Amino acid sequence: MAPPTPLARVLREFRGRLLVTYSLFAVEMLASLLRPYFLGSAIDGLLRGSYVGLIQLSVTHLLYLSVGTIRHMYDTRTFTAVYTSFVTGVFARNTDNANVSRQSAHSTLSRQVVDFLEYDFNYVVEAVYNIFGSLILLALYNHTVVSICLAVLVPVVLLGRGYGRRAIRLNYQQHDELERQVDVIGGRDTVAIAEHYRRLRDWQVRLSDQEAWNFGLTELLVLIAITASLIVSTEMHGTALQVGAVVGIYNYILKFASGLETIPYMIQRFGALKDILRRIGVAGAE
């Protein structure tokens, strides 16, 4: 039976602590998702002379604040321990056969794996809350707005898939270059060193350009969704539309848009993570 990979070993070793931090983040995101709804209720309530909505908003915000504060402190302690254990396992697994240049690169890439667990996975959870949670709460205000958001979701996902495929290829080439870094520097050839860093720079610029184009197209679709949703919601309700409802709709459209913006980034990060794990996992066999 093959020994567990460093990532599998770390996930098993720290499963309890990871479950706690991800659970805290889920509660934090739920409180964040509910704040615009209670903000709208607070506004409409205050206009009627009621403080119930304001109390609900205050309690929700205090929950968000307290859970978020605890999570941030707990995260630092958890993921510094995860990184130490993970990178140690990577070196222990690959020391016999991997060269120094690759070991150095894998140390850097290992940090990216832990960053994925600490930050990027949370972005996934947050995007799920922002996209699907916002759609559910928007349905309480206006079903037509939900239809508009769903119509925009399809092209954004298609754009994200195309961007992700291109970004994965660029990440692969960038990681290839990074694995040669120590050998290039050790050769003390200034021309080769300059060429190495020029190539790293070029990969990063090309990744940034792809991200910028995707961001621009996604934001254009988001603008269409926001404009159409606000027009539809106000025209359907006319002057009877409550101020708090407008605030709630607008905030949930923005949250939905924030979730859409995360989709291409996460596709790119999952692709990069897959390549990193492949390199770390097969290094000992090459």
C-alpha positions as CSV (number, residue, x, y, z in Angstrom):
1,M,0.0,0.0,0.0
2,A,1.5,3.4,-1.1
3,P,2.1,5.9,1.7
4,P,-0.3,8.9,1.8
5,T,0.7,12.0,-0.1
6,P,1.8,15.0,2.0
7,L,-1.5,16.7,1.3
8,A,-3.6,13.7,2.3
9,R,-1.6,13.3,5.5
10,V,-2.0,16.9,6.4
11,L,-5.7,16.9,5.7
12,R,-6.1,13.9,8.0
13,E,-3.8,15.2,10.7
14,F,-5.5,18.6,10.9
15,R,-9.1,17.6,9.9
16,G,-10.5,18.7,13.2
17,R,-9.0,22.1,13.2
18,L,-9.8,22.6,9.5
19,L,-13.4,21.7,10.2
20,V,-13.6,24.3,12.9
21,T,-12.1,27.1,10.8
22,Y,-14.3,26.3,7.8
23,S,-17.4,26.1,10.0
24,L,-16.6,29.5,11.5
25,F,-16.2,30.9,8.1
26,A,-19.6,29.4,7.0
27,V,-21.3,31.1,9.9
28,E,-19.5,34.3,9.2
29,M,-20.7,34.3,5.5
30,L,-24.3,33.4,6.6
31,A,-24.3,36.5,8.8
32,S,-22.8,38.6,6.0
33,L,-25.4,37.3,3.6
34,L,-28.3,38.2,5.9
35,R,-27.1,41.8,6.7
36,P,-28.6,43.4,3.5
37,Y,-32.0,41.8,4.2
38,F,-32.1,43.1,7.8
39,L,-30.7,46.5,6.6
40,G,-33.7,46.8,4.3
41,S,-36.0,45.7,7.1
42,A,-34.4,48.2,9.5
43,I,-34.9,51.1,7.0
44,D,-38.5,50.3,6.3
45,G,-39.1,49.7,10.0
46,L,-37.6,53.0,11.1
47,L,-39.8,54.8,8.5
48,R,-42.8,53.3,10.3
49,G,-41.4,54.0,13.8
50,S,-40.4,50.4,14.5
51,Y,-37.0,49.3,15.9
52,V,-37.3,45.6,15.4
53,G,-35.4,45.5,12.1
54,L,-32.6,47.7,13.5
55,I,-32.3,45.2,16.4
56,Q,-32.1,42.3,14.0
57,L,-29.5,44.1,12.0
58,S,-27.4,44.8,15.1
59,V,-27.5,41.2,16.3
60,T,-26.6,39.9,12.8
61,H,-23.7,42.4,12.5
62,L,-22.4,41.5,16.0
63,L,-22.5,37.8,15.1
64,Y,-20.6,38.5,11.9
65,L,-18.0,40.6,13.8
66,S,-17.5,38.2,16.7
67,V,-17.2,35.1,14.6
68,G,-15.0,36.8,12.1
69,T,-12.6,38.0,14.7
70,I,-12.3,34.6,16.3
71,R,-11.8,32.9,12.9
72,H,-9.0,35.2,11.9
73,M,-7.0,34.5,15.0
74,Y,-7.7,30.8,14.8
75,D,-6.8,30.7,11.1
76,T,-3.3,32.0,11.7
77,R,-2.5,29.3,14.3
78,T,-4.0,26.5,12.2
79,F,-2.5,27.3,8.8
80,T,1.0,28.1,10.0
81,A,1.0,24.6,11.6
82,V,-0.4,23.1,8.4
83,Y,2.3,24.7,6.3
84,T,5.1,23.5,8.6
85,S,3.8,19.9,8.5
86,F,3.1,20.0,4.8
87,V,6.4,21.3,3.6
88,T,8.2,19.0,5.9
89,G,6.3,16.1,4.4
90,V,7.2,17.2,0.9
91,F,10.9,17.3,1.6
92,A,10.8,14.0,3.4
93,R,9.0,12.4,0.4
94,N,11.3,13.8,-2.3
95,T,14.8,14.3,-0.7
96,D,16.4,11.1,-2.1
97,N,15.8,11.8,-5.8
98,A,14.8,15.4,-6.4
99,N,17.5,17.9,-7.2
100,V,18.0,21.1,-5.2
101,S,16.4,23.4,-7.7
102,R,13.2,21.4,-7.7
103,Q,13.2,21.1,-3.9
104,S,13.5,24.9,-3.7
105,A,10.7,25.3,-6.2
106,H,8.5,22.8,-4.4
107,S,9.0,24.7,-1.1
108,T,7.6,27.8,-2.8
109,L,4.8,25.8,-4.5
110,S,3.9,24.2,-1.1
111,R,3.2,27.6,0.3
112,Q,0.7,28.1,-2.6
113,V,-1.1,24.8,-1.6
114,V,-1.5,26.0,2.0
115,D,-2.6,29.4,0.7
116,F,-5.3,27.6,-1.3
117,L,-6.5,25.9,1.9
118,E,-6.4,29.1,3.9
119,Y,-7.7,31.7,1.3
120,D,-8.9,30.2,-2.0
121,F,-11.1,27.6,-0.5
122,N,-12.8,30.4,1.5
123,Y,-13.3,32.3,-1.8
124,V,-15.2,29.2,-3.1
125,V,-17.4,29.1,0.0
126,E,-18.0,32.9,-0.2
127,A,-18.8,32.6,-3.9
128,V,-21.4,29.9,-3.2
129,Y,-23.0,32.1,-0.6
130,N,-22.9,35.2,-2.8
131,I,-24.3,33.5,-5.9
132,F,-26.9,31.0,-4.6
133,G,-27.7,32.8,-1.3
134,S,-28.3,36.0,-3.1
135,L,-30.6,34.3,-5.7
136,I,-32.6,32.8,-2.9
137,L,-33.0,36.1,-1.0
138,L,-33.7,38.0,-4.3
139,A,-36.6,35.6,-4.9
140,L,-38.2,37.1,-1.8
141,Y,-38.2,40.5,-3.5
142,N,-38.7,39.8,-7.2
143,H,-38.6,36.6,-9.3
144,T,-37.8,38.4,-12.6
145,V,-34.6,39.8,-11.1
146,V,-33.6,36.2,-10.3
147,S,-34.2,35.2,-14.0
148,I,-32.0,38.1,-15.1
149,C,-29.2,37.0,-12.8
150,L,-29.4,33.4,-14.0
151,A,-29.3,34.6,-17.6
152,V,-26.0,36.4,-16.9
153,L,-24.6,33.4,-14.9
154,V,-24.3,31.3,-18.1
155,P,-22.0,33.5,-20.2
156,V,-19.9,34.3,-17.1
157,V,-19.3,30.5,-16.5
158,L,-18.4,30.0,-20.2
159,L,-16.0,33.0,-20.1
160,G,-14.5,31.6,-16.9
161,R,-13.9,28.2,-18.5
162,G,-12.1,29.7,-21.4
163,Y,-10.0,31.9,-19.2
164,G,-9.2,28.9,-16.9
165,R,-7.9,26.8,-19.8
166,R,-5.6,29.5,-20.9
167,A,-4.4,30.3,-17.4
168,I,-3.7,26.6,-16.7
169,R,-1.3,26.4,-19.7
170,L,0.5,29.6,-18.6
171,N,0.7,28.4,-15.0
172,Y,2.3,25.1,-16.3
173,Q,5.0,27.0,-18.2
174,Q,5.6,29.3,-15.2
175,H,6.0,26.4,-12.9
176,D,8.4,24.7,-15.3
177,E,10.6,27.9,-15.3
178,L,10.4,28.1,-11.5
179,E,11.7,24.6,-11.0
180,R,14.9,25.6,-12.9
181,Q,15.5,28.7,-10.7
182,V,18.2,27.4,-8.3
183,D,20.2,25.7,-11.1
184,V,20.1,28.8,-13.2
185,I,21.2,31.0,-10.2
186,G,23.9,28.4,-9.2
187,G,25.4,28.6,-12.7
188,R,26.3,32.2,-12.1
189,D,25.7,33.1,-15.8
190,T,24.3,36.6,-15.7
191,V,22.8,36.3,-19.2
192,A,21.0,33.0,-18.3
193,I,19.8,34.5,-15.0
194,A,18.4,37.6,-16.7
195,E,16.7,35.4,-19.3
196,H,15.2,33.2,-16.5
197,Y,13.7,36.2,-14.7
198,R,12.5,37.7,-18.0
199,R,10.6,34.5,-18.8
200,L,9.1,34.5,-15.3
201,R,8.0,38.1,-15.8
202,D,6.5,37.3,-19.2
203,W,4.4,34.4,-17.8
204,Q,3.2,36.7,-15.1
205,V,2.3,39.5,-17.5
206,R,0.5,37.1,-19.8
207,L,-1.5,35.7,-16.8
208,S,-2.4,39.2,-15.7
209,D,-3.5,40.2,-19.3
210,Q,-5.8,37.2,-19.5
211,E,-7.2,38.0,-16.1
212,A,-7.7,41.7,-17.1
213,W,-9.6,40.8,-20.3
214,N,-11.8,38.3,-18.4
215,F,-12.5,40.8,-15.6
216,G,-13.5,43.5,-18.1
217,L,-16.0,41.2,-19.9
218,T,-17.4,39.9,-16.7
219,E,-17.9,43.4,-15.3
220,L,-19.7,44.4,-18.5
221,L,-22.2,41.5,-17.9
222,V,-22.5,42.5,-14.3
223,L,-23.4,46.1,-15.3
224,I,-26.1,44.7,-17.6
225,A,-27.5,42.6,-14.8
226,I,-27.5,45.4,-12.3
227,T,-29.1,47.9,-14.7
228,A,-31.8,45.5,-15.9
229,S,-32.6,44.2,-12.4
230,L,-33.0,47.7,-10.9
231,I,-35.2,48.8,-13.9
232,V,-37.4,45.7,-13.7
233,S,-37.8,45.8,-9.9
234,T,-38.8,49.5,-9.8
235,E,-41.1,49.4,-12.8
236,M,-42.9,46.4,-11.5
237,H,-43.6,47.9,-8.1
238,G,-43.9,51.5,-9.2
239,T,-44.1,54.1,-6.4
240,A,-45.2,51.4,-3.9
241,L,-41.8,49.9,-3.8
242,Q,-40.4,50.3,-0.3
243,V,-37.0,52.0,0.2
244,G,-35.6,49.0,2.2
245,A,-36.6,46.7,-0.6
246,V,-34.5,48.7,-3.1
247,V,-31.6,48.7,-0.8
248,G,-31.9,44.9,-0.3
249,I,-32.2,44.2,-4.0
250,Y,-29.2,46.4,-4.9
251,N,-27.0,44.8,-2.2
252,Y,-27.9,41.3,-3.3
253,I,-27.2,42.0,-6.9
254,L,-23.8,43.3,-5.9
255,K,-23.2,40.2,-3.8
256,F,-24.3,38.0,-6.8
257,A,-21.9,40.0,-9.0
258,S,-19.1,39.5,-6.5
259,G,-19.7,35.8,-6.7
260,L,-19.6,35.9,-10.5
261,E,-16.2,37.7,-10.4
262,T,-14.8,34.8,-8.3
263,I,-15.6,32.1,-10.8
264,P,-12.8,32.7,-13.3
265,Y,-10.3,33.2,-10.6
266,M,-11.2,30.0,-8.9
267,I,-11.0,28.0,-12.2
268,Q,-7.5,29.4,-12.6
269,R,-6.5,28.6,-9.0
270,F,-7.9,25.0,-9.2
271,G,-5.9,24.4,-12.4
272,A,-2.7,25.8,-10.8
273,L,-3.3,23.7,-7.7
274,K,-3.7,20.6,-9.8
275,D,-0.4,21.2,-11.5
276,I,1.4,22.0,-8.2
277,L,0.2,18.8,-6.6
278,R,1.2,16.8,-9.7
279,R,4.7,18.2,-9.5
280,I,5.0,17.6,-5.8
281,G,3.5,14.1,-6.0
282,V,5.7,12.8,-8.9
283,A,8.9,14.6,-8.0
284,G,10.2,11.6,-6.1
285,A,9.6,9.3,-9.1
286,E,11.4,11.4,-11.6
